[in-house]
């Protein structure tokens, strides 16, 4: 089967050569996990998807997210439900803020980095407010998880860390990466904590409290501002584009070219030729 796929001819002007249907059927029937170098592409025809239909900001249970114009929310992030995001804050790629069971508040110039998850429970064991409250200039690093906790201004939550229900980080404190703060645990101001469960490591230096915490927050604020300048506004212009494309198709002036599939077939052909040379 692989040798048969290796005899594919090059494509010209975006058209498939004679007998291409049989050749495509032969290639698609290959086991992609035994093909040279493993699978090259998924069998999902992503080129058939013209527009990204994901909604990254949407109401949930009659609760509408609040955010001013200077907030950056990445296209593949999700902010839904009872979520308040204040000026200059940013939600980076793949992050999730899910305000379904309780409120989430993200303060000014705070940053939720890639793949972090923030949500809230209905109630916490301490009996205090179960909302997730994040103050100003807080940096939540990638893959961190925050649930019904409180983070006061100018804190850094390390990557892959977990803040459990009822936990508190006081102002100007740092949680080291891969740490777990148990329920109802408090991290005092001006201290570095880490571990599982999180324990006191040392006091922060004056330089860390006066410069580092601000510099980290300002760095992600400026980075988010750059992304926001490049981001397109949401709208319905795609409907006019779709109507125009369909008109061209109906008039025979436009033809869909499956560049992704053609590229894969050519790559498969080159790999088969290389294997044949090695075999000889």
N, C-alpha and C positions, 0 to 999 in steps of 0.2 A: 504494500500500500504506500509506503514511504517513497519507493522508487517511482511509482506512478505519479505522485505529487511532485517529484523533482523534475518532471518533464514539462512543467508549466512554461508557457511562453510569456515573454514580457508583455505588458499592457501598453496600448497606444491610445492617446487622446482620451483616457479615462474609460475606454471601452474594453469589455472582456473579449478575449480571443475566441475562436471557434471551439466548440466543445467545452466552454468554460463551466457550464452548469454541471456536467459530469465531474469535472475536476474539483469544483467547489464541494460537491457532495462527497467526493473521496477524501478531501482534506478535513471536512467537518466530522467525518466518521473516525478520524484518528483519535487515539487516546492521548489527550494533551499532556498527561503526566508521564508518558513514555516517549514523547517527542524529544528531539535534540534540545538540550539545555532546559528541559521542563516546559511548562506552559508559557507561551509568549503573550497571549492575551486571553481574557475571559471570553466565554462564548456568548455573553450578553452583548447585543449590538448597541453599544452606547451611542453610536453615530445616528441612530434613529431618534434619539432624544434631542429635540431642537432647543428646548429651553429648560433651565433649571426651575422646577416648580416648587422647590422647598420654601416654605414660609419660615423665616427665622424669628419673626416677632408676631405673636398672635394671642388673642384673648383666650382665657380658659376659665370655665365656670363663672362667667360674667365678670371676670377680673381682667382689666386691660393693663398691659405694661406701660409704665410712664418713663419717658426718656426725652431730654432736650435735644436740640439739633446738633450740639457739639459732642454727642456720644457716638462712639464707633462700636458697631456690632458686626462681626464678621459674617459673610454670606452663609457659611455653614454652621454658625453658632445657633443656639436655640434659646430664646427668652420668651417664656409664656406664663400667663397667669398674673398673680398679684406680686409684681416685681417693680420696684422704683429704682431707676438708675439716674444718678445726678450728674451735674455738669462735668465734662472732661473725662468721665469714666470710659472704660473700654472692655469689651468682651471679645476675646480673640478666638481663633479658629478652632471649631469643634467643642467649645465650651458650652455648658448647659446651665441655665438658671431657671429652675422649675418651681414656680410659686403656686402649686396646686393645693397643698394642705395648709399653708400659712404664708405670711409675708416674707419677702426678701428685699433688703435695702442695700444698695451699693453706693458708697459715698463718692464725693468729688475726687476726680483724678485717681481713683482706684482702678486696678487692672486685674481682670480674671484671664489668665493665660490659657494656652492651648489644652483642650481636653479636660479642664477642671470642671467639677460638678458642684453646684450649690443648690440645695433644696432644704425643706423644713418639714418637721413633724407636726402633728396636731397638738401635742403636749410633750413636756419633758419631765423627767423624774423629780427635778427640783421644784416644780410648780411655778417656775418663772415663765416669762414670755418665751414662747416657742419659735418666734420669728428669727430669721437669720439676719443679723444686723452687722454690716461691714462699714467701718468709718472711712474717713478721708485718707488718701494716699496709702492705701493698703495694696500690696502686691500678692496675689494668689498665684503661685507658680504652677506649671503644668501638672496635670493629673491629680491635683489635690481634691479632696472631698470635704465639703463643709455642710453640716446638718444641724440646724437649730442651735447655732452657736452665736457668740458675739465677738467681733474683732474690732478693737478700738483703733483710732487713727495711727498712721505711720507704723504699720506692722508688715512683716514678711512671713508668709506661710510657705514653707519649703515644698518642693516638688514631691508628689506622691504621698503627702501627709494627709492625715485624717483628723478632723475636729468633730468629736462626737457631741451628742445632745447635751445642752446646758454648759458646755465648756466656754471659757472666756480667755481671750488674749488682751491684756491691758496695753495701753498706748506705748509705742516705741519698744516693742519686743519682737523677737525673731524665733520662729520655729524651724529647726533644722529639717532637711529633706528626709523622707521615709520615716516620719515620726507619727505617733498616734497619741492624741490627747483624749484621755478617757472622759466619760460623762461627768459633768459638774467640776472638772479640774480647772484651776485658774493659773494662768501664767502671769506673774507680776510684771510691772512696767520696768523697762531697762534691762531685761534679762534674756539670755539665749538658752532655750530648752531644746531637747532632742531625745530620741529613743522611742522604744515601744515597751511599756508606756513612757510618755515624755517625762523627763526629769531635768532638774536644773543643771546647767553646764558651767556657765560663768556669767558675770556681769558684762554688759555691753560697754565698750569704750566710749569716751566722749566724741571721738571722731565718727564712730558708727552711729551714734544717736543724732549728731548734728549734721552729718554729711551723707553717709551711706544710705540711710533710709529715704532721705529726700531725693538723692541722685537716682536711685532705682525707680522711684515713682515717676520722676520727671522723664526718665529715659522711655518708659512705656507710654507716657502721655504724648511725647513727641513722636514716637513710632506710630501710635494710633492716629495721630493727626495726619501723618503721611499717608496711611492707608485710607483715611476718610477722604482725602483730596482725590484719590484715584477711584473711589467707589461711585458706581452709577446709582442714580435714584430709581426707586421702584416706580413702575408705571404700566400702562397697557399698550405701549407702542408695538409690542410684539404681535398684536393682533393685525395691525396694518402690514407688518412684514410678512406674516403668514398668508394674508390675503393676496399680497403681491406675488409671493412665491407660487401659490396655487394657480394664479393667473398665468404665470410663465409656464408652468407644467402643462396646463390645459392647452396652451397655444403651441406646445412643442418646442419652446425656446429654452427650456431648462430641463436638465436631467440630473437626477441624484447620482453622485459618484461616491462609492463606498471606499474612500481612501484608506480607512483603517484596515478593512479586510484585504485590500490590494497590497498594502504594506506587509501584512502578515504573510500572505501567500508568497510574496517575493522573498521574504526572510526565510520562510520554510524551504523554498527552492535553493537558496544559497547555502543553507545548512546541510541540505541533502547532498548537494554537489561537493561540499567540503568533506563530508563523511565518505563519499564515494572515492574521492582522491586519496584519502587516507587508507581506505581499504585496498586500493590498487598499489 
